């Protein structure tokens, strides 16, 4: 046990130094506080990953993918679900699933180091957790250090400077914004209560390879006993379209809007006051923005009069705001810093293809 | 500032201050700043990132019941602040210098401060130069703004739309606040209920104070001046919270709201002509009384229907009530309004053969299907001139005779809860 004493001494010294310098949190006299209460300060403390840097999930940590991805300034994302042993998810074919207490949903954001070479690895940016404890979902954010050795909890949000080798071999440098923990709720709150957004039937109704070839994720979850009842055949269930896929334009655009806008723009979301509802279920044209006058857009309207003018994307506020990077104009408001060219084009194409009509 | 410099000159106090600052607790000049009741006092950093880390860190770790206090001085910020914990007060310095949150150069977030939290108090803080709305409070219950100032550098359509912006909220008090240069409404209460706006000042905004799709609001003893429009009570179609009503607007001074408009074209306030004192649009059972309304060049008070403004989007909202009904407008002092009507006010005046607009205007739209006497708009004991425009009959028989519309309406009690 002798080998342990040196780090211990160092730890105590570090604690004293912190105390002597008057750091924001005075350390207790017996050393730095043990990282033993949730939320942990260090991501690795949870044991979600057998290799955190490689993002290799530990047993019981289930990777999954969504059909329609939320644009995150081009960052790649890895998603995992941890259902506590014995816990089961109450399946809902169209609404939100009900998860057992103790569930954690994990999302890690990264950029490839070299766009020419996938083998060059990634730079991990942040790992976000949504943890359901005592009936309440709480969000915790962990930011990866530059050395990529550990991810530490951070509450306030931070701008990270990212460098990447572009397809032309030249370095690309840009900023990436980690939202504050409170900002998580701006998107995740439905009627002011935080809920998971991605893991639901229409988003998970797709294939994933759990090691034995591609299988439908819902079938895989069911076979693992994760649902509290038998589920219908996935082919009969609701499913979004891949916005970059080959389905009909209307389905692809509506799938994009559902994943990228509807967390706020639905009857219970943060933008409920606008009356603009871009969720998958919406069918009423004015709710989808057709000839809808904005109510609280201010100069976000770009001097345009209607959210969506069928046939005229350039006259539609929705497109104007998707193109913008001005924080007071851009949509979504959080947390991206850039405009999603692909998504903006898709929504433009969708509006252009709507039967033209005159808004008044 | 004066006392701070004094403190810093004293070596002993300076050392104490450094130690205190280093310990992250109270800083130098607590003899001037009163932090009684504060659970946290946030140090002032020279850089926006430092301030954001400190403030957002405190908001993110806040517990119900906490009072988070600020020093005097300017906290520069480049990113939105967000609070989602209920029962928290943010309190600025009590000194004459006060606390300023300056978002000049804001890089992320559509608001300065975004709040979704019940039992929230914002006290004695100035919020400046936000990219978008200054303080938005969403879906919250029991919200108090007191002695809060919001401003931008000057009139610009690029300023944030709203200064103080409670929306879909309940039990809101805005007391002794001051908002200027908002590109839409300085004090904007939207889709809320039980709201008191009192002893506040709105100037150089497009709309000074706007109560929209809101029920049971009391707007009392405010000073709205030099806006495009002073006090607006609106109901708009196609919104989730409908049928706002019963605003009690009284004791306000609504003077010289002749600012040239800098609203974004297309917004509802862009239709408000420069020089509008008060406007009641398609909303019912409001009581506007004992206000002083003077020097507004287009009109003192207009009671109008959404039909007058030439939009047809109400057709997609079957529940929308187009007609302002049961409003009781009495004992207001009007003088020298409508002397130089602008934009749509000029057009309307010309339409009824007038060069100027009377103090008090009712467009005359009524719901022919509903003739209950309680739905009459009553005008009583106001000083100043009047016009009934007969818009419903294509302005066929406008009249300046107020006698047919003089009646005693329904007075509203003060808003309490």
Interface residues (C-beta under 8 A of the other chain):
Chain A: X21 X22 X23 X24 X26 X155 X156 X157 X158 X159 X177 X180 X181 X182 X183 X185 X186 X189 X191 X192 X267 X270 X272 X273 X275 X284 X285 X286 X291 X292 X293 X294 X295 X296 X297 X298 X299 X300 X301 X302 X303 X304 X305 X326 X327 X328 X330 X333 X334 X335 X337 X359 X360
Chain B: X19 X22 X23 X24 X49 X52 X53 X54 X55 X56 X57 X59 X60 X61 X79 X80 X82 X83 X84 X85 X106 X107 X108 X109 X110 X114 X116 X130 X131 X132 X133 X138 X139 X140 X157 X158 X159 X160 X161 X162 X165 X167 X168 X183 X184 X188 X190 X191 X212 X236 X238 X239 X240 X241 X264 X265 X266 X267 X268 X311 X312 X313 X316 X317
